[in-house]
Amino acid sequence: MAMDVVDYEIFGDDMQYVEIELDPGEAAIGEAGAMMMMQDGVEMDTVFGDGSAQQGGLFSKLLGAGKRLVTGESLFTTIFHNESRAKRRVAFAAPYPGKIIAVKLSEMGGTLICQKDSFLCAARGVSLGIAFQRRLGAGLFGGEGFIMQRLDGDGLVFVHAGGTLMTRDLQPGEKLRVDTGCVVALQPSVDFDIQYVGKLKSALFSGEGLFFATLTGPGRVWLQSLPLSRLANRIIASAPAAGGRQVGEGSVLGSLGGFLDGDNS
């Protein structure tokens, strides 16, 4: 399927959203539940898979849906197409604090590998698939598991990273050791592997885990400072209703103080 060429604007600082401008007949695909608003004249259709194989047969549609199921995504993708005679906009919101990355696949060699759940939206025609880790160690201990998302095409894709974003262009042979949960996306030319921290004491007491992700160039990598799992763990640990404890607030009276100030919801 031919790629739609779309214009866009990214708004916000820590809680961002992206507005995509659609010419008459153009369309964008969005992750289920990511749509924030759409102007009159934009129609919404839910399809199996990623919508890139809608002109194919039943097998192509089932294959596209199956790829998304394997990566832990919904079987369905939503297509937003402009049926009016004027330009219209549709907006997609980030699911948690962080940054939205706009990547033109034609500048990345036509393919981008990214973590599961990071895809937000894209121009129609981008194919959403799966990428298997080539090494068993990376699959078992890489934080993102054996399977990552693979985005193919030559159009624009929008990926979400938690916290603050770092972009690094690695030279041939240049290595970067990263916390496994902080890897957002990378070019296929970057070698992804797992390395043991080396010292038992560091592995047990540093709080950084047993393994690092080792990224070897050439190619571009995108890193995030706040993985969703780390954010969720902090929230749960600080939520009394979930068995955690209050951090940074409260009373010397304990739970009675919380009852008196009304903070018990």
Summary of the structure (lengths in Angstrom):
residues: 265
radius of gyration: 21.0
end to end distance: 50.0
largest distance: 66.5
contacts: 851
relative contact order: 0.15
helix: 19%
strand: 40%
